[in-house]
Amino acid sequence: MFGIAIQQVYLYSLIILAVCMVLFLFFGDVIDGVGEGIPFFNPAVILSFLTFFAAIGFIFESLTSFSSIVIIAFATIISTVLSVLLYFFILLPLKSAEVSMAYTDESLAGQIGKVIVPIPVDGFGEVVIETVNGLISKRAVGFDNEEIEYNQQVLIVEVKEGTVYVRAYEPMFSK
């Protein structure tokens, strides 16, 4: 190919793709945003396919006596299989497992908390809510302006302007 051995083409491709992978590691979020509207366009999968293709092509050209057309066919098939496996078993689960340490006020509605500062009639108290991220302490008001005692479990009905509106919680089934 243009006076260059096919093994060198595979090797140069592999080196260039390794540099592209390092750049993708640093600037991947920018590149991911470009293809957001196209579901099958995933730069990580495309780069992995090309890298697998170049590596398999180089190995087969170096170690076997098959013709270059057969090696290209093998490399294409094997690279496709490896890229599909990478996408479905690594990239998709990682994408759906994205968890944030942040919470929104809306996500607190429906949670169970415990009163740590008693809530008086027409006044403010404080509740603590236990989440997977730790404890969250919030200013609280009785939903129906009722008094709620210290250490009582409460159900967060709604959240407005950083204040949780709570009701005394009575479990449906006792332990």
C-alpha positions in Angstrom: 0.0 0.0 0.0 1.8 3.1 -1.3 5.2 1.4 -0.8 4.5 0.8 2.9 4.1 -2.7 4.3 0.6 -3.5 5.5 2.0 -4.3 9.0 3.3 -0.8 9.3 -0.1 0.6 8.3 -1.7 -1.4 11.0 1.0 -0.4 13.5 0.8 3.3 12.6 -3.0 3.2 12.8 -2.7 1.6 16.3 -0.4 4.4 17.5 -2.6 7.1 16.1 -5.7 5.5 17.6 -3.9 5.2 21.0 -3.3 9.0 20.9 -6.9 9.5 20.0 -8.0 7.4 22.9 -5.9 9.5 25.3 -7.4 12.7 23.9 -10.9 11.2 24.2 -10.1 10.4 27.8 -9.5 14.0 28.5 -12.0 15.6 26.1 -14.7 12.9 26.0 -17.5 14.9 27.5 -17.2 17.5 24.7 -17.2 14.8 22.0 -20.1 12.9 23.6 -22.3 16.1 23.4 -21.8 16.3 19.7 -23.5 12.9 19.0 -26.2 13.2 21.6 -29.0 13.1 19.1 -27.7 10.1 17.2 -28.2 6.9 19.4 -25.8 4.7 17.4 -23.0 7.3 17.3 -20.8 6.6 20.3 -17.2 7.8 19.9 -16.0 5.3 22.5 -17.4 2.4 20.5 -16.1 3.7 17.2 -12.6 4.3 18.6 -12.6 0.8 20.3 -13.7 -0.8 17.0 -10.9 0.9 15.0 -8.4 0.0 17.8 -9.5 -3.6 17.9 -9.4 -3.7 14.1 -5.8 -2.3 13.9 -4.5 -4.5 16.7 -6.1 -7.7 15.2 -4.9 -6.8 11.7 -1.4 -6.3 13.0 -1.3 -9.5 14.9 -2.7 -11.6 12.1 -0.4 -10.0 9.5 2.6 -10.7 11.7 1.8 -14.2 12.8 -0.2 -15.8 10.0 0.2 -16.3 6.2 -3.4 -15.5 5.3 -4.0 -13.0 2.6 -4.7 -9.4 3.5 -8.3 -9.6 2.4 -9.0 -12.6 4.7 -7.3 -10.8 7.5 -9.4 -7.6 7.0 -12.5 -9.8 7.0 -11.5 -11.6 10.2 -10.5 -8.3 11.9 -13.8 -6.7 10.9 -15.8 -9.5 12.3 -13.8 -9.9 15.6 -13.7 -6.1 16.1 -17.5 -5.8 15.6 -18.2 -8.6 18.1 -15.8 -7.1 20.7 -17.2 -3.6 20.2 -20.8 -4.8 20.6 -19.8 -6.7 23.8 -18.0 -3.5 25.1 -21.1 -1.4 24.4 -23.7 -3.7 25.9 -21.8 -5.0 28.9 -19.7 -2.1 29.9 -20.8 1.3 28.4 -24.6 0.9 28.7 -24.5 -0.2 32.3 -22.1 2.6 33.2 -24.3 5.1 31.5 -27.4 4.0 33.4 -25.5 3.7 36.7 -24.7 7.3 36.9 -25.4 8.5 40.4 -25.2 11.9 41.8 -24.5 12.9 45.4 -26.8 15.9 45.0 -30.5 15.8 45.9 -33.4 18.1 44.9 -36.1 19.4 47.2 -38.7 17.5 45.1 -36.9 14.2 45.7 -37.4 14.6 49.5 -41.2 14.4 49.1 -42.4 11.0 50.3 -39.3 10.3 52.5 -39.5 9.4 56.1 -37.7 11.7 58.6 -37.3 12.0 62.3 -38.0 15.2 64.3 -34.9 16.5 66.1 -36.3 19.9 67.1 -40.0 19.7 68.2 -42.4 21.4 65.8 -44.8 23.7 67.5 -48.3 24.8 66.3 -47.8 27.5 63.6 -44.0 27.3 64.1 -40.8 25.7 62.8 -38.9 22.7 64.0 -36.3 20.5 62.4 -36.2 17.1 60.9 -33.4 14.8 59.8 -33.8 12.6 56.7 -31.5 9.6 56.2 -30.5 9.0 52.6 -27.9 6.9 50.9 -25.7 10.0 50.8 -25.9 10.6 54.5 -28.1 12.7 56.8 -30.0 15.8 55.6 -31.3 18.2 58.1 -34.2 20.5 57.1 -36.4 23.2 58.6 -39.9 21.7 59.1 -43.5 22.8 59.6 -46.6 20.6 60.4 -48.6 20.2 57.2 -51.8 20.9 59.0 -50.2 23.2 61.5 -50.2 20.5 64.2 -47.6 20.0 66.9 -45.2 17.2 66.5 -43.0 15.9 69.3 -39.3 15.3 69.5 -38.0 11.9 68.1 -41.3 11.2 66.2 -41.2 9.8 62.7 -42.7 12.1 60.1 -43.6 11.8 56.4 -42.5 14.6 54.2 -45.6 15.7 52.2 -44.1 18.6 50.2 -41.2 21.0 50.1 -41.5 24.7 49.6 -38.7 27.2 49.7 -36.4 24.9 51.6 -39.0 24.1 54.3 -40.4 20.6 54.5 -44.1 20.2 55.3 -44.6 17.0 57.4 -47.2 14.8 59.0 -46.8 12.4 61.8 -45.9 9.0 60.2 -47.9 5.9 61.2 -46.5 2.8 59.6 -49.1 0.6 57.9 -47.7 -2.6 59.4 -46.0 -2.5 62.7 -42.8 -4.7 63.2 
